[in-house]
């Protein structure tokens, strides 16, 4: 019986460690995986071949997964209200002569 290789984007459960992870990259040197807590690790092909892996479903809510991975500072940053630089009137006075300048340079 042959074991299937890792598939990028598939989720697996390591039966021995009871951890769920997603394969995010595969190359000759190893398999990059990301766990539910956001940690990224690399598994060498020999270790992968010896692991008891079960197919796993991705988390129900990927937003929940994202929140688990974000620290408090990043969470606050994500929720910050950013001002639109094109609607910022604080520098409007600095450009009051713009139309006059353009009109003079065209004519």
Order of alpha helices (4+ residues) and beta strands (2+ residues): beta-beta-beta-beta-alpha-beta-alpha-alpha-alpha
